[in-house]
Amino acid sequence: MTNVTSHEQFNEEKKTDQILEKLETNENDLPENKAETVALTIFAVVIMGILLFLFK
């Protein structure tokens, strides 16, 4: 009984992982997410520059 249960649980976890992987892949392909990533990166660089300038 425990083998069947653990096997079923493994299959469910595998399906969940596959669904999450598909969702993550789809989210990364959206242009607004790429633009958001670029904007956040630029923002982080500006903030780091300000901090480096202030605490030099």
mmCIF file as gemmi writes it, N, C-alpha and C atoms, coordinates in Angstrom:
data_model
loop_
_atom_site.group_PDB
_atom_site.id
_atom_site.type_symbol
_atom_site.label_atom_id
_atom_site.label_alt_id
_atom_site.label_comp_id
_atom_site.label_asym_id
_atom_site.label_entity_id
_atom_site.label_seq_id
_atom_site.pdbx_PDB_ins_code
_atom_site.Cartn_x
_atom_site.Cartn_y
_atom_site.Cartn_z
_atom_site.occupancy
_atom_site.B_iso_or_equiv
_atom_site.pdbx_formal_charge
_atom_site.auth_seq_id
_atom_site.auth_asym_id
_atom_site.pdbx_PDB_model_num
ATOM 1 N N . MET Axp A 1 ? 0.82 -1.202 0 1 0 ? 1 A 1
ATOM 2 C CA . MET Axp A 1 ? 0 0 0 1 0 ? 1 A 1
ATOM 3 C C . MET Axp A 1 ? 0.858 1.257 0 1 0 ? 1 A 1
ATOM 4 N N . THR Axp A 2 ? 1.906 1.247 0.8 1 0 ? 2 A 1
ATOM 5 C CA . THR Axp A 2 ? 2.724 2.461 0.881 1 0 ? 2 A 1
ATOM 6 C C . THR Axp A 2 ? 3.445 2.73 -0.434 1 0 ? 2 A 1
ATOM 7 N N . ASN Axp A 3 ? 3.816 1.673 -1.157 1 0 ? 3 A 1
ATOM 8 C CA . ASN Axp A 3 ? 4.485 1.871 -2.44 1 0 ? 3 A 1
ATOM 9 C C . ASN Axp A 3 ? 3.563 2.538 -3.445 1 0 ? 3 A 1
ATOM 10 N N . VAL Axp A 4 ? 2.313 2.115 -3.46 1 0 ? 4 A 1
ATOM 11 C CA . VAL Axp A 4 ? 1.347 2.719 -4.378 1 0 ? 4 A 1
ATOM 12 C C . VAL Axp A 4 ? 1.139 4.182 -4.014 1 0 ? 4 A 1
ATOM 13 N N . THR Axp A 5 ? 1.009 4.455 -2.737 1 0 ? 5 A 1
ATOM 14 C CA . THR Axp A 5 ? 0.787 5.82 -2.285 1 0 ? 5 A 1
ATOM 15 C C . THR Axp A 5 ? 1.988 6.699 -2.611 1 0 ? 5 A 1
ATOM 16 N N . SER Axp A 6 ? 3.191 6.198 -2.345 1 0 ? 6 A 1
ATOM 17 C CA . SER Axp A 6 ? 4.384 6.994 -2.623 1 0 ? 6 A 1
ATOM 18 C C . SER Axp A 6 ? 4.563 7.175 -4.127 1 0 ? 6 A 1
ATOM 19 N N . HIS Axp A 7 ? 4.197 6.155 -4.901 1 0 ? 7 A 1
ATOM 20 C CA . HIS Axp A 7 ? 4.284 6.264 -6.356 1 0 ? 7 A 1
ATOM 21 C C . HIS Axp A 7 ? 3.289 7.298 -6.879 1 0 ? 7 A 1
ATOM 22 N N . GLU Axp A 8 ? 2.079 7.272 -6.342 1 0 ? 8 A 1
ATOM 23 C CA . GLU Axp A 8 ? 1.076 8.262 -6.745 1 0 ? 8 A 1
ATOM 24 C C . GLU Axp A 8 ? 1.515 9.664 -6.354 1 0 ? 8 A 1
ATOM 25 N N . GLN Axp A 9 ? 2.08 9.788 -5.167 1 0 ? 9 A 1
ATOM 26 C CA . GLN Axp A 9 ? 2.551 11.097 -4.705 1 0 ? 9 A 1
ATOM 27 C C . GLN Axp A 9 ? 3.686 11.589 -5.606 1 0 ? 9 A 1
ATOM 28 N N . PHE Axp A 10 ? 4.584 10.691 -5.989 1 0 ? 10 A 1
ATOM 29 C CA . PHE Axp A 10 ? 5.675 11.052 -6.886 1 0 ? 10 A 1
ATOM 30 C C . PHE Axp A 10 ? 5.132 11.543 -8.217 1 0 ? 10 A 1
ATOM 31 N N . ASN Axp A 11 ? 4.135 10.839 -8.758 1 0 ? 11 A 1
ATOM 32 C CA . ASN Axp A 11 ? 3.532 11.25 -10.025 1 0 ? 11 A 1
ATOM 33 C C . ASN Axp A 11 ? 2.87 12.617 -9.911 1 0 ? 11 A 1
ATOM 34 N N . GLU Axp A 12 ? 2.177 12.86 -8.807 1 0 ? 12 A 1
ATOM 35 C CA . GLU Axp A 12 ? 1.53 14.154 -8.602 1 0 ? 12 A 1
ATOM 36 C C . GLU Axp A 12 ? 2.566 15.27 -8.505 1 0 ? 12 A 1
ATOM 37 N N . GLU Axp A 13 ? 3.661 15.012 -7.786 1 0 ? 13 A 1
ATOM 38 C CA . GLU Axp A 13 ? 4.722 16.009 -7.658 1 0 ? 13 A 1
ATOM 39 C C . GLU Axp A 13 ? 5.368 16.283 -9.009 1 0 ? 13 A 1
ATOM 40 N N . LYS Axp A 14 ? 5.536 15.225 -9.801 1 0 ? 14 A 1
ATOM 41 C CA . LYS Axp A 14 ? 6.134 15.38 -11.124 1 0 ? 14 A 1
ATOM 42 C C . LYS Axp A 14 ? 5.225 16.224 -12.021 1 0 ? 14 A 1
ATOM 43 N N . LYS Axp A 15 ? 3.925 15.963 -11.981 1 0 ? 15 A 1
ATOM 44 C CA . LYS Axp A 15 ? 2.969 16.747 -12.762 1 0 ? 15 A 1
ATOM 45 C C . LYS Axp A 15 ? 2.975 18.205 -12.313 1 0 ? 15 A 1
ATOM 46 N N . THR Axp A 16 ? 3.014 18.416 -11.004 1 0 ? 16 A 1
ATOM 47 C CA . THR Axp A 16 ? 3.041 19.778 -10.468 1 0 ? 16 A 1
ATOM 48 C C . THR Axp A 16 ? 4.292 20.505 -10.935 1 0 ? 16 A 1
ATOM 49 N N . ASP Axp A 17 ? 5.432 19.829 -10.894 1 0 ? 17 A 1
ATOM 50 C CA . ASP Axp A 17 ? 6.683 20.435 -11.351 1 0 ? 17 A 1
ATOM 51 C C . ASP Axp A 17 ? 6.617 20.793 -12.832 1 0 ? 17 A 1
ATOM 52 N N . GLN Axp A 18 ? 6.014 19.904 -13.633 1 0 ? 18 A 1
ATOM 53 C CA . GLN Axp A 18 ? 5.893 20.176 -15.063 1 0 ? 18 A 1
ATOM 54 C C . GLN Axp A 18 ? 4.997 21.378 -15.318 1 0 ? 18 A 1
ATOM 55 N N . ILE Axp A 19 ? 3.894 21.479 -14.584 1 0 ? 19 A 1
ATOM 56 C CA . ILE Axp A 19 ? 2.978 22.615 -14.746 1 0 ? 19 A 1
ATOM 57 C C . ILE Axp A 19 ? 3.678 23.905 -14.347 1 0 ? 19 A 1
ATOM 58 N N . LEU Axp A 20 ? 4.381 23.889 -13.217 1 0 ? 20 A 1
ATOM 59 C CA . LEU Axp A 20 ? 5.1 25.087 -12.769 1 0 ? 20 A 1
ATOM 60 C C . LEU Axp A 20 ? 6.175 25.489 -13.77 1 0 ? 20 A 1
ATOM 61 N N . GLU Axp A 21 ? 6.855 24.502 -14.342 1 0 ? 21 A 1
ATOM 62 C CA . GLU Axp A 21 ? 7.89 24.798 -15.336 1 0 ? 21 A 1
ATOM 63 C C . GLU Axp A 21 ? 7.283 25.452 -16.575 1 0 ? 21 A 1
ATOM 64 N N . LYS Axp A 22 ? 6.119 24.95 -17.017 1 0 ? 22 A 1
ATOM 65 C CA . LYS Axp A 22 ? 5.438 25.554 -18.16 1 0 ? 22 A 1
ATOM 66 C C . LYS Axp A 22 ? 5.03 26.985 -17.857 1 0 ? 22 A 1
ATOM 67 N N . LEU Axp A 23 ? 4.486 27.216 -16.669 1 0 ? 23 A 1
ATOM 68 C CA . LEU Axp A 23 ? 4.068 28.565 -16.286 1 0 ? 23 A 1
ATOM 69 C C . LEU Axp A 23 ? 5.258 29.515 -16.24 1 0 ? 23 A 1
ATOM 70 N N . GLU Axp A 24 ? 6.373 29.07 -15.67 1 0 ? 24 A 1
ATOM 71 C CA . GLU Axp A 24 ? 7.562 29.908 -15.599 1 0 ? 24 A 1
ATOM 72 C C . GLU Axp A 24 ? 8.089 30.209 -16.991 1 0 ? 24 A 1
ATOM 73 N N . THR Axp A 25 ? 8.074 29.229 -17.88 1 0 ? 25 A 1
ATOM 74 C CA . THR Axp A 25 ? 8.544 29.433 -19.246 1 0 ? 25 A 1
ATOM 75 C C . THR Axp A 25 ? 7.647 30.43 -19.965 1 0 ? 25 A 1
ATOM 76 N N . ASN Axp A 26 ? 6.339 30.294 -19.806 1 0 ? 26 A 1
ATOM 77 C CA . ASN Axp A 26 ? 5.413 31.213 -20.461 1 0 ? 26 A 1
ATOM 78 C C . ASN Axp A 26 ? 5.561 32.629 -19.929 1 0 ? 26 A 1
ATOM 79 N N . GLU Axp A 27 ? 5.776 32.774 -18.631 1 0 ? 27 A 1
ATOM 80 C CA . GLU Axp A 27 ? 5.935 34.1 -18.04 1 0 ? 27 A 1
ATOM 81 C C . GLU Axp A 27 ? 7.195 34.776 -18.542 1 0 ? 27 A 1
ATOM 82 N N . ASN Axp A 28 ? 8.264 34.015 -18.734 1 0 ? 28 A 1
ATOM 83 C CA . ASN Axp A 28 ? 9.531 34.599 -19.162 1 0 ? 28 A 1
ATOM 84 C C . ASN Axp A 28 ? 9.493 35.035 -20.619 1 0 ? 28 A 1
ATOM 85 N N . ASP Axp A 29 ? 8.583 34.504 -21.402 1 0 ? 29 A 1
ATOM 86 C CA . ASP Axp A 29 ? 8.509 34.842 -22.814 1 0 ? 29 A 1
ATOM 87 C C . ASP Axp A 29 ? 7.745 36.131 -23.076 1 0 ? 29 A 1
ATOM 88 N N . LEU Axp A 30 ? 7.018 36.638 -22.091 1 0 ? 30 A 1
ATOM 89 C CA . LEU Axp A 30 ? 6.207 37.826 -22.308 1 0 ? 30 A 1
ATOM 90 C C . LEU Axp A 30 ? 7.095 39.06 -22.42 1 0 ? 30 A 1
ATOM 91 N N . PRO Axp A 31 ? 6.833 39.927 -23.411 1 0 ? 31 A 1
ATOM 92 C CA . PRO Axp A 31 ? 7.675 41.109 -23.604 1 0 ? 31 A 1
ATOM 93 C C . PRO Axp A 31 ? 7.635 42.068 -22.424 1 0 ? 31 A 1
ATOM 94 N N . GLU Axp A 32 ? 6.469 42.2 -21.781 1 0 ? 32 A 1
ATOM 95 C CA . GLU Axp A 32 ? 6.405 43.142 -20.659 1 0 ? 32 A 1
ATOM 96 C C . GLU Axp A 32 ? 7.255 42.662 -19.489 1 0 ? 32 A 1
ATOM 97 N N . ASN Axp A 33 ? 7.431 41.361 -19.341 1 0 ? 33 A 1
ATOM 98 C CA . ASN Axp A 33 ? 8.298 40.855 -18.279 1 0 ? 33 A 1
ATOM 99 C C . ASN Axp A 33 ? 9.759 41.153 -18.585 1 0 ? 33 A 1
ATOM 100 N N . LYS Axp A 34 ? 10.131 41.086 -19.867 1 0 ? 34 A 1
ATOM 101 C CA . LYS Axp A 34 ? 11.5 41.424 -20.243 1 0 ? 34 A 1
ATOM 102 C C . LYS Axp A 34 ? 11.746 42.902 -20.012 1 0 ? 34 A 1
ATOM 103 N N . ALA Axp A 35 ? 10.782 43.733 -20.372 1 0 ? 35 A 1
ATOM 104 C CA . ALA Axp A 35 ? 10.908 45.171 -20.159 1 0 ? 35 A 1
ATOM 105 C C . ALA Axp A 35 ? 10.975 45.474 -18.67 1 0 ? 35 A 1
ATOM 106 N N . GLU Axp A 36 ? 10.176 44.774 -17.889 1 0 ? 36 A 1
ATOM 107 C CA . GLU Axp A 36 ? 10.188 44.972 -16.439 1 0 ? 36 A 1
ATOM 108 C C . GLU Axp A 36 ? 11.541 44.579 -15.857 1 0 ? 36 A 1
ATOM 109 N N . THR Axp A 37 ? 12.111 43.497 -16.343 1 0 ? 37 A 1
ATOM 110 C CA . THR Axp A 37 ? 13.418 43.053 -15.872 1 0 ? 37 A 1
ATOM 111 C C . THR Axp A 37 ? 14.487 44.085 -16.196 1 0 ? 37 A 1
ATOM 112 N N . VAL Axp A 38 ? 14.446 44.621 -17.404 1 0 ? 38 A 1
ATOM 113 C CA . VAL Axp A 38 ? 15.419 45.64 -17.807 1 0 ? 38 A 1
ATOM 114 C C . VAL Axp A 38 ? 15.261 46.881 -16.941 1 0 ? 38 A 1
ATOM 115 N N . ALA Axp A 39 ? 14.025 47.306 -16.718 1 0 ? 39 A 1
ATOM 116 C CA . ALA Axp A 39 ? 13.773 48.497 -15.903 1 0 ? 39 A 1
ATOM 117 C C . ALA Axp A 39 ? 14.268 48.291 -14.471 1 0 ? 39 A 1
ATOM 118 N N . LEU Axp A 40 ? 14.003 47.126 -13.899 1 0 ? 40 A 1
ATOM 119 C CA . LEU Axp A 40 ? 14.465 46.847 -12.539 1 0 ? 40 A 1
ATOM 120 C C . LEU Axp A 40 ? 15.989 46.785 -12.462 1 0 ? 40 A 1
ATOM 121 N N . THR Axp A 41 ? 16.617 46.25 -13.492 1 0 ? 41 A 1
ATOM 122 C CA . THR Axp A 41 ? 18.076 46.189 -13.525 1 0 ? 41 A 1
ATOM 123 C C . THR Axp A 41 ? 18.677 47.582 -13.577 1 0 ? 41 A 1
ATOM 124 N N . ILE Axp A 42 ? 18.124 48.436 -14.431 1 0 ? 42 A 1
ATOM 125 C CA . ILE Axp A 42 ? 18.61 49.812 -14.53 1 0 ? 42 A 1
ATOM 126 C C . ILE Axp A 42 ? 18.403 50.535 -13.204 1 0 ? 42 A 1
ATOM 127 N N . PHE Axp A 43 ? 17.245 50.349 -12.604 1 0 ? 43 A 1
ATOM 128 C CA . PHE Axp A 43 ? 16.951 50.964 -11.31 1 0 ? 43 A 1
ATOM 129 C C . PHE Axp A 43 ? 17.969 50.515 -10.258 1 0 ? 43 A 1
ATOM 130 N N . ALA Axp A 44 ? 18.271 49.223 -10.238 1 0 ? 44 A 1
ATOM 131 C CA . ALA Axp A 44 ? 19.23 48.693 -9.264 1 0 ? 44 A 1
ATOM 132 C C . ALA Axp A 44 ? 20.619 49.28 -9.493 1 0 ? 44 A 1
ATOM 133 N N . VAL Axp A 45 ? 21.017 49.431 -10.747 1 0 ? 45 A 1
ATOM 134 C CA . VAL Axp A 45 ? 22.331 50.003 -11.058 1 0 ? 45 A 1
ATOM 135 C C . VAL Axp A 45 ? 22.398 51.451 -10.603 1 0 ? 45 A 1
ATOM 136 N N . VAL Axp A 46 ? 21.336 52.206 -10.833 1 0 ? 46 A 1
ATOM 137 C CA . VAL Axp A 46 ? 21.298 53.605 -10.406 1 0 ? 46 A 1
ATOM 138 C C . VAL Axp A 46 ? 21.387 53.698 -8.885 1 0 ? 46 A 1
ATOM 139 N N . ILE Axp A 47 ? 20.623 52.888 -8.191 1 0 ? 47 A 1
ATOM 140 C CA . ILE Axp A 47 ? 20.65 52.897 -6.724 1 0 ? 47 A 1
ATOM 141 C C . ILE Axp A 47 ? 22.046 52.526 -6.21 1 0 ? 47 A 1
ATOM 142 N N . MET Axp A 48 ? 22.648 51.504 -6.804 1 0 ? 48 A 1
ATOM 143 C CA . MET Axp A 48 ? 23.993 51.107 -6.383 1 0 ? 48 A 1
ATOM 144 C C . MET Axp A 48 ? 24.992 52.227 -6.647 1 0 ? 48 A 1
ATOM 145 N N . GLY Axp A 49 ? 24.858 52.907 -7.775 1 0 ? 49 A 1
ATOM 146 C CA . GLY Axp A 49 ? 25.736 54.036 -8.081 1 0 ? 49 A 1
ATOM 147 C C . GLY Axp A 49 ? 25.603 55.142 -7.052 1 0 ? 49 A 1
ATOM 148 N N . ILE Axp A 50 ? 24.379 55.454 -6.675 1 0 ? 50 A 1
ATOM 149 C CA . ILE Axp A 50 ? 24.142 56.489 -5.662 1 0 ? 50 A 1
ATOM 150 C C . ILE Axp A 50 ? 24.756 56.071 -4.324 1 0 ? 50 A 1
ATOM 151 N N . LEU Axp A 51 ? 24.545 54.826 -3.937 1 0 ? 51 A 1
ATOM 152 C CA . LEU Axp A 51 ? 25.104 54.345 -2.672 1 0 ? 51 A 1
ATOM 153 C C . LEU Axp A 51 ? 26.631 54.365 -2.687 1 0 ? 51 A 1
ATOM 154 N N . LEU Axp A 52 ? 27.217 53.957 -3.8 1 0 ? 52 A 1
ATOM 155 C CA . LEU Axp A 52 ? 28.677 53.986 -3.894 1 0 ? 52 A 1
ATOM 156 C C . LEU Axp A 52 ? 29.197 55.415 -3.818 1 0 ? 52 A 1
ATOM 157 N N . PHE Axp A 53 ? 28.5 56.34 -4.453 1 0 ? 53 A 1
ATOM 158 C CA . PHE Axp A 53 ? 28.899 57.748 -4.425 1 0 ? 53 A 1
ATOM 159 C C . PHE Axp A 53 ? 28.785 58.316 -3.014 1 0 ? 53 A 1
ATOM 160 N N . LEU Axp A 54 ? 27.704 57.991 -2.318 1 0 ? 54 A 1
ATOM 161 C CA . LEU Axp A 54 ? 27.48 58.535 -0.979 1 0 ? 54 A 1
ATOM 162 C C . LEU Axp A 54 ? 28.448 57.969 0.059 1 0 ? 54 A 1
ATOM 163 N N . PHE Axp A 55 ? 28.769 56.693 -0.044 1 0 ? 55 A 1
ATOM 164 C CA . PHE Axp A 55 ? 29.591 56.041 0.976 1 0 ? 55 A 1
ATOM 165 C C . PHE Axp A 55 ? 31.028 55.815 0.517 1 0 ? 55 A 1
ATOM 166 N N . LYS Axp A 56 ? 31.491 56.605 -0.409 1 0 ? 56 A 1
ATOM 167 C CA . LYS Axp A 56 ? 32.838 56.477 -0.95 1 0 ? 56 A 1
ATOM 168 C C . LYS Axp A 56 ? 33.87 56.906 0.059 1 0 ? 56 A 1
